[in-house]
Amino acid sequence: MGPEQGARAWAGAAQLKDGFGRVIDYLRVSVTDRCDMRCSYCMPKAFKGFQEPAAWLSHQEMCRLVSLFVRLGISKVRLTGGEPLLRRNLPDLVRSMSSLAGLEDLSLSTNGAHLVAHAHALKAAGLHRLNISLDTLTPERFHEITHRDCLEDVLAGIQLARQLGFRMVKINMVLQAGVNDDEVDDMLQFAVKNGLVLRLIETMPVGHADLGKTAVDVTAMARRLVKKHHLIPHTEPVRTGPAQSWRVPGSSAMLGVITPMSQHFCAACNRLRLGVDGTLYPCLGHNDATPLGRMVRSGASDADLADAIRLAVANKPERHEFHERPERVVRFMSATGG
């Protein structure tokens, strides 16, 4: 049976559901494990264990797998890294994916340092939304966190993204006690001024990243912000994940929180992750993986790949074990796809 015949044999599935009844409709796709920043919560400063580019999926291989996921029920795809804007010809990949029937939302996570150079082409290629990392508004702290001096480039990229009219622009602020947790109110005001969605994110013990004693209870932080700024609960369903969110009165800005540690959201998890080499990770907090990329290069049919995807989803763990077994996941965040 050839690939097209195999596809016809299983096409038409409306949903992917795991063994706990969760509908899985969101796929994060790493297009590179390389990054030009060295944020301690993501990748150690001296890390050099990157994948060889020959192991990366080609654009064609990546599109083939994403197409299968979409036909199985995935409706939202986020391109991640590493830093995805380091991948050559990324707008071509965006253009191919944006044309997939059934894909409702195509977004990109970026550190923003190269966004000015690529934003026009990404928008023209069909990219819908952007998530931009911004942990501080202070140049000195920016260097301390990222080991780069390009805050102005990131801020210029955010402004350009707003001007180009992307469907939504979010800024991701990973909170670290004693590092940037005193900037949250300033960052919220920055979001209000620029019509952005600010998302506060807790650090996770993935890959023994150098977290030290910097963990922040973002659930408690959110309660303080809601009271202080009279934020209004966002009652519409969150389409791209389990974040809890609020609207800022009199503004298009919003606040969202990602709380995997203080208030885990595993019961609402709707996502899978695909590494740059085609490895499928059903859960960020477990080592379970399916080598879809290896299967592609071994000549697997679409039907075989679809069966492997369904089996991985069926075996998706109920929840992470970051509290009970923080040493469990040894790969770094950059290798998993954010």
C-alpha positions as CSV (number, residue, x, y, z in Angstrom):
1,M,0.0,0.0,0.0
2,G,1.5,3.4,-1.1
3,P,1.4,6.5,1.1
4,E,-1.7,8.0,-0.6
5,Q,-3.6,4.7,-0.4
6,G,-2.6,4.4,3.3
7,A,-3.7,7.9,3.9
8,R,-7.1,7.2,2.4
9,A,-7.4,4.1,4.6
10,W,-7.3,6.2,7.9
11,A,-8.3,9.7,6.8
12,G,-11.4,11.3,8.2
13,A,-10.6,10.9,11.9
14,A,-12.3,13.9,13.7
15,Q,-10.3,13.9,16.9
16,L,-7.2,12.6,18.6
17,K,-8.0,11.5,22.2
18,D,-5.7,10.1,24.8
19,G,-6.4,7.4,27.4
20,F,-7.9,10.0,29.8
21,G,-10.4,11.4,27.4
22,R,-8.4,14.6,26.6
23,V,-8.8,15.9,23.1
24,I,-5.3,16.5,21.6
25,D,-5.5,19.3,19.0
26,Y,-2.2,21.3,19.5
27,L,1.2,20.4,18.2
28,R,4.4,22.2,18.9
29,V,7.1,21.6,16.2
30,S,10.8,22.4,16.8
31,V,12.5,23.5,13.6
32,T,15.9,23.7,15.2
33,D,17.5,23.0,18.6
34,R,20.0,25.9,18.1
35,C,19.6,29.2,19.9
36,D,21.7,32.3,20.0
37,M,20.7,33.0,23.7
38,R,21.6,31.0,26.8
39,C,18.8,31.5,29.2
40,S,19.6,29.4,32.3
41,Y,16.0,28.0,32.6
42,C,16.2,26.6,29.0
43,M,19.8,25.8,28.1
44,P,23.1,25.9,30.2
45,K,25.6,28.6,29.1
46,A,28.2,26.1,28.0
47,F,25.9,23.6,26.4
48,K,27.1,22.2,23.0
49,G,25.2,19.0,22.6
50,F,23.1,20.1,19.6
51,Q,21.7,17.8,17.0
52,E,23.7,17.6,13.7
53,P,21.7,19.4,11.0
54,A,21.7,16.1,9.0
55,A,19.4,14.7,11.7
56,W,16.9,17.6,11.4
57,L,13.8,16.9,9.4
58,S,13.8,18.6,6.1
59,H,11.0,21.1,5.3
60,Q,9.4,18.4,3.2
61,E,9.6,15.7,5.9
62,M,8.3,18.2,8.5
63,C,5.3,19.2,6.3
64,R,4.5,15.5,5.7
65,L,4.3,14.8,9.4
66,V,2.4,17.9,10.2
67,S,-0.1,17.2,7.4
68,L,-0.7,13.7,9.0
69,F,-1.2,15.3,12.4
70,V,-3.7,17.8,11.0
71,R,-5.7,15.0,9.2
72,L,-5.8,13.2,12.5
73,G,-7.3,16.1,14.3
74,I,-4.6,18.6,15.1
75,S,-5.9,22.1,14.4
76,K,-3.2,24.3,16.0
77,V,0.5,24.2,15.3
78,R,3.3,26.3,16.9
79,L,6.8,26.5,15.4
80,T,9.4,26.6,18.1
81,G,13.1,25.8,18.7
82,G,15.7,26.5,20.0
83,E,15.2,29.8,18.1
84,P,13.2,29.0,15.0
85,L,14.3,32.2,13.1
86,L,17.8,30.6,12.9
87,R,16.3,27.9,10.5
88,R,17.0,28.8,6.9
89,N,14.1,29.6,4.6
90,L,11.6,29.5,7.5
91,P,8.9,31.5,5.6
92,D,8.9,28.8,2.9
93,L,8.0,26.2,5.7
94,V,5.3,28.6,7.1
95,R,3.8,29.0,3.6
96,S,3.6,25.2,3.1
97,M,2.0,24.6,6.5
98,S,-0.4,27.5,6.3
99,S,-2.0,26.0,3.2
100,L,-2.9,22.7,5.0
101,A,-6.7,22.2,5.0
102,G,-7.9,21.9,8.6
103,L,-5.1,23.9,10.2
104,E,-6.8,26.7,11.9
105,D,-4.0,28.4,13.7
106,L,-0.2,28.6,12.9
107,S,2.0,30.5,15.4
108,L,5.6,31.0,16.2
109,S,7.6,31.2,19.4
110,T,10.8,33.4,19.1
111,N,13.3,35.2,21.3
112,G,12.6,38.2,19.0
113,A,16.2,39.1,18.3
114,H,15.8,38.5,14.5
115,L,12.2,39.4,14.2
116,V,12.7,42.7,12.4
117,A,14.4,40.9,9.6
118,H,11.8,38.2,9.2
119,A,8.4,39.5,10.3
120,H,7.2,40.8,6.9
121,A,8.0,37.5,5.2
122,L,6.4,35.5,7.9
123,K,3.2,37.5,7.8
124,A,3.1,37.2,4.0
125,A,3.6,33.5,4.3
126,G,0.5,33.0,6.4
127,L,1.7,33.0,10.0
128,H,-1.1,34.0,12.4
129,R,0.3,34.7,15.8
130,L,3.6,35.3,17.6
131,N,4.9,34.5,21.1
132,I,8.0,36.6,21.9
133,S,10.2,35.9,24.9
134,L,10.8,39.0,27.0
135,D,11.8,38.4,30.7
136,T,12.9,42.0,31.5
137,L,12.8,45.6,30.2
138,T,16.2,46.4,31.7
139,P,19.2,46.0,29.4
140,E,21.5,44.9,32.3
141,R,19.1,42.2,33.4
142,F,18.5,41.2,29.8
143,H,22.2,40.4,29.4
144,E,22.3,38.6,32.8
145,I,19.4,36.3,31.7
146,T,20.2,35.7,28.0
147,H,23.9,36.5,27.8
148,R,23.1,38.7,24.8
149,D,22.9,42.5,24.4
150,C,20.0,42.8,22.0
151,L,17.0,44.1,24.1
152,E,16.5,47.0,21.6
153,D,16.2,44.5,18.7
154,V,13.6,42.5,20.6
155,L,11.6,45.6,21.4
156,A,11.8,46.7,17.8
157,G,10.5,43.3,16.7
158,I,7.6,43.5,19.0
159,Q,6.6,47.0,17.7
160,L,6.9,45.8,14.1
161,A,4.8,42.7,14.8
162,R,2.0,44.9,16.2
163,Q,2.2,47.2,13.1
164,L,2.0,44.3,10.7
165,G,-1.3,43.2,12.3
166,F,-0.6,39.6,13.4
167,R,-3.7,38.1,14.9
168,M,-2.2,38.2,18.4
169,V,1.2,39.0,19.9
170,K,2.1,37.5,23.2
171,I,5.1,38.2,25.3
172,N,6.4,35.4,27.5
173,M,8.0,36.3,30.8
174,V,9.6,33.5,32.7
175,L,9.6,34.6,36.3
176,Q,12.7,34.0,38.5
177,A,12.8,35.1,42.2
178,G,15.5,37.7,42.8
179,V,16.0,38.1,39.1
180,N,13.0,39.7,37.5
181,D,10.0,39.1,39.7
182,D,10.0,42.8,40.8
183,E,9.3,43.8,37.1
184,V,5.9,42.2,36.7
185,D,3.9,45.4,37.2
186,D,6.1,47.3,34.8
187,M,5.8,44.5,32.3
188,L,2.0,44.5,32.6
189,Q,2.0,48.3,31.9
190,F,4.2,47.7,28.9
191,A,1.6,45.2,27.6
192,V,-1.3,47.6,28.2
193,K,0.6,50.4,26.4
194,N,1.3,48.2,23.4
195,G,-1.9,46.0,23.3
196,L,-0.1,42.8,24.1
197,V,-0.9,39.6,26.0
198,L,1.5,39.1,28.8
199,R,2.1,35.6,30.0
200,L,3.8,34.8,33.2
201,I,5.5,31.4,33.2
202,E,6.9,29.3,36.0
203,T,10.3,27.6,35.6
204,M,10.3,23.8,35.2
205,P,13.0,21.3,36.2
206,V,13.5,20.0,32.7
207,G,17.1,18.8,31.8
208,H,18.5,20.0,35.2
209,A,18.5,23.5,33.9
210,D,20.2,25.9,36.4
211,L,17.1,27.0,38.3
212,G,18.7,27.3,41.7
213,K,16.3,28.9,44.2
214,T,14.6,31.1,41.7
215,A,11.2,29.4,41.5
216,V,8.2,31.8,41.8
217,D,4.6,30.8,42.7
218,V,2.9,32.4,39.7
219,T,-0.5,31.4,41.0
220,A,0.0,33.7,44.0
221,M,1.5,36.4,41.8
222,A,-1.6,36.3,39.6
223,R,-3.9,36.7,42.6
224,R,-2.0,39.9,43.6
225,L,-2.2,41.3,40.1
226,V,-5.9,40.6,39.6
227,K,-6.7,42.4,42.8
228,K,-4.3,45.3,42.3
229,H,-5.2,46.0,38.7
230,H,-8.9,45.0,38.8
231,L,-8.4,42.4,36.1
232,I,-11.5,40.7,34.6
233,P,-11.5,36.9,34.1
234,H,-11.4,35.9,30.4
235,T,-14.4,33.7,30.0
236,E,-14.0,32.7,26.4
237,P,-12.4,29.2,25.9
238,V,-8.6,29.3,25.6
239,R,-8.0,28.0,22.1
240,T,-4.2,27.3,22.3
241,G,-3.6,25.7,25.6
242,P,-4.5,25.5,29.3
243,A,-3.4,29.0,30.3
244,Q,-5.6,30.9,32.8
245,S,-6.2,34.5,31.6
246,W,-7.7,37.9,32.5
247,R,-8.5,41.1,30.5
248,V,-7.2,44.5,31.5
249,P,-10.1,46.9,31.9
250,G,-10.2,49.6,29.2
251,S,-7.5,47.9,27.1
252,S,-7.0,45.2,24.6
253,A,-4.2,43.8,26.8
254,M,-4.5,40.6,28.7
255,L,-2.7,38.7,31.4
256,G,-2.1,34.9,31.2
257,V,-0.4,32.5,33.6
258,I,1.3,29.2,32.9
259,T,1.6,27.4,36.2
260,P,3.0,23.8,35.8
261,M,4.4,23.8,39.3
262,S,2.1,25.7,41.6
263,Q,-1.2,24.7,40.0
264,H,-0.6,22.1,37.3
265,F,-3.0,22.0,34.4
266,C,-2.4,18.5,33.2
267,A,-6.1,17.7,33.2
268,A,-6.6,20.2,30.4
269,C,-3.4,19.4,28.5
270,N,-4.2,19.3,24.7
271,R,-0.6,19.2,23.3
272,L,2.1,17.1,21.7
273,R,5.7,18.1,20.9
274,L,7.7,17.1,17.8
275,G,11.5,17.5,18.1
276,V,13.6,18.8,15.1
277,D,14.6,15.2,14.4
278,G,11.0,14.0,14.3
279,T,10.8,12.5,17.8
280,L,7.3,12.8,19.2
281,Y,7.1,13.7,22.9
282,P,3.5,13.2,24.3
283,C,4.4,14.9,27.6
284,L,7.1,17.5,28.5
285,G,7.5,15.9,31.9
286,H,8.2,12.3,30.8
287,N,10.8,10.6,28.6
288,D,8.3,8.6,26.5
289,A,9.0,9.2,22.8
290,T,8.2,7.9,19.4
291,P,10.8,8.2,16.6
292,L,8.6,9.4,13.8
293,G,11.5,11.0,12.0
294,R,13.4,7.7,11.9
295,M,10.3,6.0,10.6
296,V,9.9,8.6,7.8
297,R,13.5,8.0,6.7
298,S,13.0,4.2,6.9
299,G,10.2,4.4,4.3
300,A,7.1,4.2,6.7
301,S,3.8,4.7,5.0
302,D,1.3,7.4,6.1
303,A,-0.8,4.7,7.6
304,D,2.1,3.3,9.7
305,L,3.0,6.8,10.9
306,A,-0.7,7.5,11.8
307,D,-0.8,4.3,13.8
308,A,2.3,5.3,15.7
309,I,0.9,8.7,16.4
310,R,-2.4,7.3,17.7
311,L,-0.5,4.8,19.9
312,A,1.7,7.6,21.4
313,V,-1.4,9.7,22.1
314,A,-3.2,6.7,23.7
315,N,-0.3,6.3,26.0
316,K,0.1,10.0,26.9
317,P,0.8,10.2,30.7
318,E,-1.9,11.6,32.9
319,R,0.3,14.2,34.4
320,H,3.9,15.3,34.9
321,E,5.9,14.4,38.0
322,F,8.0,17.5,38.3
323,H,7.4,17.7,42.1
324,E,7.8,14.0,42.8
325,R,10.6,13.2,40.4
326,P,12.3,16.5,39.3
327,E,15.3,14.5,37.9
328,R,13.1,12.5,35.6
329,V,13.6,14.5,32.3
330,V,17.2,14.9,31.3
331,R,16.8,16.5,27.9
332,F,16.9,20.3,27.9
333,M,13.9,22.4,27.0
334,S,15.6,23.5,23.7
335,A,15.8,19.9,22.6
336,T,12.1,19.3,23.2
337,G,10.6,22.2,21.3
338,G,9.7,24.6,24.1
